[in-house]
Amino acid sequence: MHSQPINPPQRLLMGPGPINADPRVLRAMSAQLVGQYDPAMTAYMNETMELYRGVFRTRNDATVLIDGTSRAGIEAALVSLIEPGDRVLVPIFGRFGHLLREIAERCGAEVHVIETEWGTVFTPEAIAAAIADVRPKILAIVHGDTSTTLAQPLAELGAICERNDVILYADATASLGGNDFESDLWGIDVATAGLQKCLGGPSGSAPITMSARAVEVVDSRKSIEAGIRVDGDAVSASPIRSNYLDLSQILDYWGPKRLNHHTEATTALYGARECARLLVEEGLPEAIGRHRLHGAAMATGLRAMGLALFGDQKHKMNNVVGVEIPDGIDGDKARAAMLNDFGIEIGTSFGPLHGRVWRIGTMGYNARRDTVLLTLAALEQVLRRGGFALTAGSGPGAALDFYEES
């Protein structure tokens, strides 16, 4: 059997992520490799750090990439912060809160959770009360959970955590670049993200930023590998439980020491650098405004077609909307028709929402007027053929009206 060259079908990815990568990011990723300590490469690393400070809205020195998908960033943060037996509080309002709990448990933490119904978020008061009750070392919380399409307000949590001497970790995988996120202003100690949502790139690099306070916690557990250790190097009695995701060593690799750790994923770094460069060039307020505009146009069109939106819309993420699958429509069959007839992918959901909602994204490179209108027009055809009664042209028409008024 002779394998053929990779030639993916033409798709417009309008689900909850991944999305179509910006062509400029793909072009950057086609550049030739250089050695990991080549002055060109270390310069690209330094530029990438500075660009992501702009994206995270921080002056944190410790702003780097983890080589791996967004989950590798989450795991690097938690495994590096948590010592076995540490108390961790995880507020859960969707699937990815459950993920934080699981990773923290695997790190040996004593995990406490509070939960709220999917489609709602927590008040700062509820989180403050749980912190007072649990007295955790770390509060680990998702910012935007694509499983429910909602964003947890974070602005007041930093001050609550600081008063209680709690490290605040936020998972911004699905929100960074398309929703307000202020690392320094909000007092977030550690935040991680991924490229495949609002940043408009491929999964495979996980940007992370850490406050000086978080770095202190991580460095207290520093243990330099025996093969590269010199006299006087740190050897911790309670080392970080992962070598690959050991942030104390990764920071030395990215920092002035250039301590050998792993071989940097050069091609992935080129892509991650371009994602951040494009966002900073556009301007973070402008990029967030673009996601807000096209997300609102999509929601307006869906409502005009007679569809009900899922969850507390006051706290909806800009870049993804949940929509109730109407009675009489087979959700999986409709998604298949969107894909096979129109080349458009939309998402289903997990857990209690499986088979109940579709999730439609407008993010990154796909947060555009044409993609919104195409998706609404295609969905209208699929629903009409499935027997759902709606006024022809209502969805795209309402979105066009919205754009004209905005």
N, C-alpha and C positions, 0 to 999 in steps of 0.2 A: 504494500500500500504506500502510495506517495502522498505525503501531506502537502496541502496547498498553502500558499502564503496566507497570513491572517488578513481577512477582509470582512470586518464586521458589517452587519446590515445597517442601513441608514435609520437612525433612531433619533427622536426628540425626547429627551429624558425629562419628563415633567412630574416625576414622583418626588419622594422625600429625600432623594439623594441615593446614589451619585447622580450628578448632572453632566451634561456635555462639557468637556473641558474647553476653556477659551483657546482658540487656535494659536494665539501668541504663546500660551503656556506649552502647548505641544511642540511648537517650533523651538522654544528654549530647550526643551528636553531632547532635541535631536543633536545638540552640540556635542563635540568630542570630549572624551574624558581627559583629566589631568591628574597627576599624583596628589595624594591627600595632603601633602605638606608643600606642594608647589606654591610659591607666593601668589599665583593667580587664584588657586583654590582657597587658601586661607583668607585672601581678600574677599572672595565671594561669600565665605562663611561670615566674616565680619559685617559685610553689607546686608546679608540675610538677617542677622541679629538686629541690626538697626532698623531695617524695614519692618520687622515684626514688632518692634517696640511701638512703631506707629500704628500697626494694626490692633495691637492689644491696648493701646492708649496708656503706655507705661514708660517709665524711665528705668525699669528694672534691668540691671546689668545682666542678670541670669535669664536671658531670653534666647532660646536656641530651638533646634529641631530634634525630635526623636525620630530615628529611622524606623518607620513602621506605620501602620494605619493609626487612626485616631485612638483606637483601643490601646495601642502600645503607649501612647501619651498618657492615657488615664492610668494604666498600670504602672508606668514609670513614676508618676506622681505619688500614687498610693503606696507602692512597695518601698519607695525611698523615704516617705514620711512616717510610715507605720512601723513601730516595733511591736512584736507579738505581745498581746496583752493590753495595748493602747485602746482607749475607748474612742469610738468613732460614731458620730450621729449622721444618719442618712435620711433626709426627708424624701419620700417617694411619691411622685405624682404621675408616673408613667413607667414604661419598660426600662428606661435607662437608669432610673433610680435603683431598680432591682439589680442592674449590672454593677453599679457602684457598691452596693451591699455585698454582692458575691465576691468581687475582687478584694474588698476590705477583709472579708471573712477568710479568704485564701491567704491573705497577708498575716493572719493570726490575730486580727483585731477583735476586741469585744464590741460587736456592732449593735447599736440601738437604732430602731427606725420609728419614724412617724409616717403615717400614710393619709392621703386624701384621695377622694374619688377621682378617677381619670376624667379629665375635662375641667378640673379645677386646680388652683395653685394654693400655696400657703401664704398666710399673712405673716408679716415680720413678728407679730406678737406670738403667734403659734410656735415659730422657730425659737424665739427668745425663751419662751416657757420651757420648751424641750431642752434647750441648752442649760437652763437653770436646774432642771430635773436630772439630766444625764451627766453634766460636767465633763463633756468630751475633750479630748486633745484636738480632734479634727472635726469640722463640719464639712461633709462632702455632699455637694448638691449639683444637680443638673441645671443649667441655665435654660436652654430651649430643648424640650423633649419632643422629637418628631413623632413619637408614637401617639401623642395626644394633640400635637401642633401648638402647645402652649409654652410660654416663656415665664419662668419663675422670676418675679422681681427680686433683684439682688442689692439695690442701692443702699438699703438700710442694714444689710447683714454684716458688712465689714465692721461697723461701729459696735454692733452687738457682740461680735466675735472678739474684737479687741478688748472690750470691757471685761470679757470673761476669759481672756488669755487662750483663745481658741484659734487654731489655724483654719482659714477659710479656703477650701478648694472648690473651684467651679469647673464643671465640664461644659465647655462652650463649643463642642464639636459642631453642632448644627446651627449655632446662632452667630458666631463671630463673623464680622464683615457685612452682615445684613440686618443686624439689630443693634441697638445701643448697647455698648459693653465698655465699661470704664474701669480698667484694672486698678489704677492708682486712686482715682476719685472715690471708688466704692470700697477701697481697702481690701481687695482680693489678694490673698497671699500666693495662690497658685492657680493658674488657668491653663487648660489644654484645649486643643482644637484639631480639626482635620481639614484637608483641602477640598473634599468632594462635595461640599455644600455651597455656602455663600462665597468661598474663596475662589471658586471657578477652576479647580484643578482636579487631578486624579488622586484617589486614595493612595496613601503610601508614605506620607510625611505627616508628623504630628507636631505642630508648633506648641511650645510651652513657655510660660513666663513665671518667674518666682521672685517673691519679695526677699529682701535681705533677711527677714525673720525666718522665712521658710528655708532659705539656703543654710542658715545657722543650724536648723534642725537636721537637715540632710547631711551637712558636713560633720556633725557630731557623730555620725555613723560611718565616716569615711574609712575605707580599708583598701589600700593600694594593692593590686595584684602582685603576688610573689615574683613573677617573672620580670616585672619592671620596677620593683621596689628598690629604693636606695636608703641608706642609713638616715633615720629620722622621719621616714614616711609614716603616715598614720596607719595603724592596724587596730580596728575597732573590736571590742569584745562582743558587740551586737551589730555585725555588718548588715548592710542592705541585702535582702534575701534573693536578689537577682543580680547577676553580673551585667548582662546586656542592658538592663534598664536602670542601672545604678547611676542616679543623677549626680552623686558626688564625683564620680569618675568622668561622666559625660561633660560636666561643667569644666573640669580640668582639661578635657580634650578640646572644647571650644574656646577655652580661655587662653591667656598668654603662655601657660605651661605647655600647651599642645601635647599633653600627656597621651601616649598611644592608648587607644581603647578599642575601637572598631574601625574598619575602613568605611569612611563616609560614603553614603549612597549618592554618588555624584549627580547622576541623572535626576534623581528625585529632588536633590537640593536645587538644581537648576530650575525645576518646575515650581518648587515652593517659593524660591526667590522671585520668580516672575509673577506668581499669584499675588504676593505682597506688594511688589513694585507697581503692578497695575492698580491695586486698591489704593495705595498711597498717592499715586499719580491722579486717580479720579478724585480722591479726598474721601475720608471715612464718612463725614456727614452726608456727602453726595451719594456714596454707595448705599448707605443705609436708607436714604430718601428714595433711591431707585427701587430698592427691595420693597419699601413701604408702598410706593405708588403701584407697582405691578401686582403685588400681593393683594392690595385693596381692589384693584380692577378685576382680578380673578374672582375674589369673593363676591363682588357686586354682580358679575356675570352669572355666577352659580346661583345666587339668590334669585335673580331675575328669571331663571329657568324653572323656579319653583322648588329648588333644592334647599334643604335645611343644613346649616353649618353646625359642626360639632364643637362643643366646649364653650367656655367662657370667652367670648370674643374680645372682651376688654384686655385679655392677656394673651391674645393670639400672636404667634411669631409672625414677623413680616413675610417670611419666605416659604411658608407651607400652610395650607388650609385643609381642615378635615370636613368632609361633606357626607351626610347620611345617605346611604344607598337607598333609593326609594323602594317602597313596597312593589312587588311584582317584577323587579329587575334583578336578574342574576348578576351579582357583583363581579364574579370571576369571568363570566362570559362577556360582560361589557368591557372589562379590562383587556381581555383577549382581542375583542373587536377593535378597540382603540389601537392596540399594538399591530395587529395583522392587517387591518384595513387602512390605517392612517400613519402607522410608524411612530405612534406616540405612546410612551410609557407613563402610566399613573400608578400610584401605590395602593396596596391594601393596608391593613394594620394588624396589631398583635393582641394577644390576651383577650380581655373583655371586649375589645373593639373589633376583633377578627370577624370579617364578613358583615360588619355593621357600617363601617365607613371606608371611603376612599380618601387617600391623602394626595393632594395635588401641590406640587412645589413650583415656586417661581424664584429661582435662586441662582447666584453666580452669573455665568454667561447667559443663562436662560431667563434671567429677570429682564424681559424685553416685551415690548408691545406686541410684536408679531407672534411670539410664542404663546402669549396669553390668548390672543384672538383665535389662533389656529386650534388651540386645545379646547376652547369653549365651543367652537364651530363643530369640531369632530365629536365632542361629547354629546352635543345636541343631536346629531345624526344617530349616534349609537342609542341614545335614550328613546328617540322617536321610533326607531326600528324595533326596539324592545317593548313598545306599547305604552311608553310613558307620555302622557298628554302635556304638551307645552306649546307655546306660541313660537312659530318659526322665527328664527333670528333674534329671539329675546336675549340670549346670553351674550353673544358678541355685540349686539346692539347696545345693551346696557353698559358693557365695558367701554365701547366707543364713546358713549355719552359721558361716562366717568372721565375718560381721558380728556375730552374736550373741555370739561368743567374744571379739571385739575390744573 
